[in-house]
Amino acid sequence: MTIIEKIGAMVFLAIIAIVYSLEVCFSLVYAINKLRGKLKVNPFVSKSALLIHLLATIGIICFLYGCFVEPYWIEVKTIEIKTEKLRETSFRLVHISDMHCDKKLRNEKRVVELVNAINPDVIVFTGDTINTSVALATFKDTMKSLKAVIGKFAVHGNYDVWYWSDLDLFSDTGFKVLEKDVVTIKKNNEVIQVSGLSVGNSELYPQVLKSLSSERFNVLLYHYPDLIEDLEDFNVDLYLAGHTHGGQVAMPLYGALVTLSKYGKKYEAGKYIVGDTLLYVNRGIGMEGGYTPRVRFWARPEITVFNIVSERGY
């Protein structure tokens, strides 16, 4: 966590603590004075008290929204990429990330419905599968149900490597795991390349990427966005990452409070152009595991569709 993220998180928590502490204080003063029969002026309806009541109420509404509305409100975002590296063929690539399946079903069925309705040529998944081993069957059933015309590819995220390295996460799902690999995808006699690095293999990126042809459109899959400023000497056109969840809790105008990535808020979510590479950081589908609250605020779960088309056709 960067210093900016730590400061932002502490300020956010401090504001919440102050508002609800004052709310408790106003309530206690009111209750004590009423019991003692000394309530000549009701402090509970003073201007300052009303402001605190309003802020506390807004906070509760936001929390309920973050628990029961936004985590289930998936955004499907479509991005068109024009490239001279294709002549007439186009590729439709769907990017999903950070499923974080729990014991409780959330978005799994909806993800299958939305992705299959898009009819993608390729589906890619950039890591973080489950929060608990109990959810493994749910994850596998979901991923198996996703349909792609040409192929499905995945890399392992930090959760997968740190907690579930002893589990076979992708067997019978139809996904090919790219630990440190490059695959060629062919459609109508034209090709693109997809390379992938699982967490733990980041130091191998020069060996993996050095073989990428400048004549082909190249997609890199890696869970973190952290390699983006090291790709100047490699032919990576599109770099797809996840991990940040868009902060999972973000503030209007400010954005993500915490991303837990190397560059902090610099690449927190969405599209960035760095050199000749387009980086896209997907907000993911699920939510952080462990003891963290299962909430999303201002950071909707996301499915991203990339239509990679020939620039020559325009």
LINHUUR-V42365 format. One record per backbone hydrogen bond with DSSP energy under -0.5 kcal/mol. NH is the residue of the N-H (numbers start at 1). CO is the residue of the C=O. Records with the same first field share a line. If there is no record, write none. Layout:
NH=CO ; CO
This chain:
6=2
7=3
8=4
9=5
10=6
11=7
12=8
13=9
14=10
15=11
16=12
17=13
18=14
19=15
20=16
21=17
22=18
23=19
24=20
25=21
26=22
27=23
28=24
29=25
30=26
31=27
32=28
33=29
34=30
35=31
36=32
37=33 ; 34
38=33
39=33
40=38
43=41
45=42
46=43
50=46
51=47
52=48
53=49
54=50
55=51
56=52
57=53
58=54
59=55
60=56
61=57
62=58
63=59
64=60
65=61
66=62
67=63
68=64
69=65
70=65
72=69
73=70
74=72
75=301
77=75 ; 303
79=305
81=307
82=80
83=309
86=83
91=308
93=91 ; 306
94=122
95=304
96=94 ; 124
98=127
99=128
100=128
101=129
102=104
111=107
112=108
113=109
114=110
115=111
116=112
117=113
118=114 ; 115
119=115
120=115
121=92
122=92
123=151
124=94
125=153
126=96
131=101
132=101
135=132
136=133
139=135
140=136
141=137
142=138
143=139
144=140
145=141
146=142 ; 143
149=120
150=121
151=121
152=174
153=123
154=176
155=125
161=157
162=158
163=159
164=159
167=164
169=167
173=170
175=170
176=152
177=175
178=154
179=177
181=196
183=194
185=192
186=184
187=190
190=187
192=185
193=217
194=183
195=219
196=181
197=221
198=179
199=156
201=198
204=201
205=202
208=204
209=205
210=206
211=208
212=209
216=213
217=191
219=193
220=238
221=195
222=220 ; 240
223=197
228=225
230=227
231=228
234=231
236=234
237=218 ; 235
238=218
239=278
240=220 ; 238
241=280
242=223
244=242
245=282
246=268
247=244
248=245
249=247
250=297
251=255
254=252
255=251
257=249
264=261
266=263
267=264
268=265
270=281
272=279
274=272 ; 277
277=274
278=237
279=272 ; 277
280=239
281=270
282=241 ; 280
285=97 ; 98
286=98
287=100
292=289
295=293
296=66
297=248
301=70
302=284
303=75
304=95
305=77
306=93 ; 304
307=79 ; 305
308=91 ; 306
309=81 ; 307
311=83
312=86
313=310
314=311
